């Protein structure tokens, strides 16, 4: 494999944070996804109290409930290592990441517009953008009743009372910026926006790593299933029509390829066929290392499987062939020779 191919190859983690197996990492990632989607349930409960939400927020809450149900349906099959459900979980996690990225971008743009509106001279106007009115009402610093930068307290003595008993507050006009109205560029350049951008980038870097872990575990389950049910029962690519692609476990003639699950499985595999079924250098080593780490974590001794038997067969270190049965004539000749002696 050339350097360019390796450079653009999707990373395949063998462990989760170099401490746990891919299965344990996938379970923890799925648990964090469940906790994240529960927020949609509490968001809908806020509607019962009369809290106003924008249509974009309402759509996010409804999607979170749907995603919660799908995740609960697929999470129970992580330990059973069902190829269909693990592949569906990986594809759904990728789709959920893309949808969350769209919502994050929409709300981030609106927040930067609110920041820009606060620093501009567009006083009394609602911030533009999806959900801008809700953020504008709850942020607490936009569209103030009095636009003042600070307050001076003037103390004046009252008649017949000791000095300092009466105070008068005098507001001074707030400072305005050169921006004529709220804009995205003006909001991003504000000092308080830098920390928000850094936090969002850091969280999405973690999210991308989680996506790679879930995909790597689904790929491991697929290839382990292919090795176990291959027609030749020897290696990944002997039962396939192509020497560079493993056999699709969701083909119509296979047990996993029947019904709507088989059709959906073929669609999911087709979206990334080269990743799920493609042959790359080090695949067997990657599988063996991932499986051995999982067995060490579970306290299990490694049991030779199909790949181990094929390795022994090729190296000539397998068990000796069974002895040929002794025919009746041979037994009689041995008995006659013993009697004659």
ABEGO torsion letter per residue (X at the ends): XBAAAAAABBBBBABBGGABBAAAAAAAAAAAAAAAAAAAAAAAAAAAAGBBBBAAAAAAAAAAAAAAAAAAAAAAAAAAGBAAAAAAAAAAAAAAAAAAAAAAAAAAAAAAAAAAAAABABBGBBBBEBGAAAAAAAAGABGBABBBABBBBBBBBBBGBBBGABBBBBBBBBBBBABABBBAAAAAABAAAAAAAAAAAAAAAAAAAAAAAAAAAAAAAAAAAAAAABAAGABAAAABABAABBBBAABAABAAABEAAAAAAAAAAAABAAAAABBBBGAAAAAAAAAAAAAAAAGBBBBBBAAAAAAAAAAGABBBBBBBBBBAAAAAAAAAAAAAX
